[in-house]
Every structure is written in structure tokens, then in C-alpha cells.
């Protein structure tokens, strides 16, 4: 019977289509959990100490890198919670300026950020980059070095009233407009000193940066260091050692 034949063909196609749809649904359910991006995965599922341990042991990090992260990441996170300075940038600056805790200043003065100035524990060190023989502040412990660095950046403690960098750590102020004002001022100063101008990041590129990248560039354009590659060096360290996992 032609009717039965057509009905059979229709049922066969319908059954095949249904099986395909069911298969697609099953595949979708299996794949979906693995394709959804989860913000801050380590911080969602791990304790603070576990996050630090995972970051320290990620990849083939040299022993001195692992040691530095495990030993000083807790201080960086503590300062982040109190002063809103990204732990990734705090740690990257410490790594860069103390050569991962191996420099003379960090060993003899507990100075991880090479802040120039005089106190009871200060000592002169020759700075190869700046070719100067200035005094660097010394500290009773590395923790005090981390705290003094926070005070410098946020205009607290003995740096009260110094607002050079403090705008960076208020989210509403961390904008391209303020960055633009800072880089113009700093580049005018650099020109007088015979230093190369810091390349400007334009607004469309600024909007695509991660928060820690904006902070790194803003610290540089506010005059923190004369090294024209300073911000890029910090960002490279953060990315290389996944330090952004420590940020909140």
C-alpha cells in the first residue's frame, strides 16, 4: 500500500532526525561544562594557601621562584586586601627589584623594592641602571618592606600627602584620562632629563587591558622608574608565573 510505504519512509526519517537531535543534546551536555569559562577558578575552589602553592609549583618554575612566591605571596595578598594594590603587581615588583630575593639589598636590608631614602637601617648601594650611589631604606623584616612600599604607592605613613600614585588604586580613578595626564607630565620631565619618552597607550587599547596591566602602566607613567620597559617587565613576570591568580 503506497500510504503505508510513505508512512514508513516518514517514520524512518523522523526516527533518524530524532536520534541526531538526541545525540547533539547529549554531546552538548558533555562538552558544555568544559567550555564554560569560570572567573577566578583557583579562588573559587581553593583556599588562599592552596592558590599560592598551585601558582608557585605551576610549570617548571626554578626553585628560587617557587620559594619567593610561597614566602612572600601572603604579604602581597595582605597588602592587596588593605590597600587595593593587586597582589600580582606587588609580587612582580618585589621579584624584579630584588632579583627574587637574591639581591644584596634584599639580603642585607630586607629591601625588596629598593626605595631610596634614609632611616636607621639604610645603606648606600650602587644602582647600575641609574648609575647612582644613593641610600636605600632598610627594614627589620621583609614584611616591613612590603608595608613601606604600600605606603609609598597609596600616600600613607611617612608618605602622607604624596598623591603621586594613589589615584591608581581607586577603581573609579584608574581611567585612560588620568593615565594620559600622568604620561604627559612624566614625559615632559623625562625630556628635560634627556630620557626617552614612554610610548603612549591609546584609549581603544587601554580598554582591552587587564586590571593588573593598567596598574603596571600607570605606576610607570607616574614616574616610579626610569626604565622605559618597566611596565612591560612587570606584566611579563605576572603572565609568566600566573601571578594574576592571586588578585581579588
Phi, psi and omega in degrees: 000125182302324181296315179296324181295314179296320179297322180294319179295316180299316180296322180296317179294318181298317180296318180295316179296318179297319179295321179295315180298317179298319179296317179298319180296317180295316178297319179299319180294325180287318185282323189310312181301333182272349183253348178283125179280131179252125181290134179050058184302319182295318183287337179284325189246355183234155175285168181302315180294325178293320178299313179301316182295319180294314180298317182297321186263005180291139178066209181250050181299134175300158184300324182290332177288314178302316181298316182295316181297311182297322185282323189246349178300321178303320178293320179297319179291321178299316179292327177297316181295328184270323188240002178066024175270120181309129180301327180298316181287318178303312182291320180297320177296317178298317179297314184293314188276342178251005184053050179059039178078015183254356182286162178297320182296320180287325181284318184271331185240000187056028182265106182264351183235006176046054178278123182284144180153179181236136170211189185297336184250008184291158182206151179277136175224142178280124179265109182297320183295315183262357180051049180230159180239067185264166177275137177246141183291141177251160185221155178293330179206167179297328180303318180293330176294316178296320181291318179296323178297319178296318178297320179298314184289330186253001178071042179242176179061225181289350178263015181306129181097346177274103185259021183303316184247347191301330180299333184295330189260018170244114188307322182292338181262347181280074184238164179295326180299313179291323175300316182297319178296316182295317183292324178296316180295315181293321180291330174295318178294318181295324179297318179295329181274358181077023180261152179295147177289145175283127179300137183274140173267127181276162191302318182295329177282323180304317183296339181270352183283150171288161182303315182294331177291319177298318180296316180300311180294323182290323176298317181295313184286351174270002173095020184295319183220151180276342179299118184293343180258012188304309182298316180295326177294318178297314181297320179298319179295316180301313182291317183299321184251015177053038183291342178297342177293342181274347183283149178249000000 
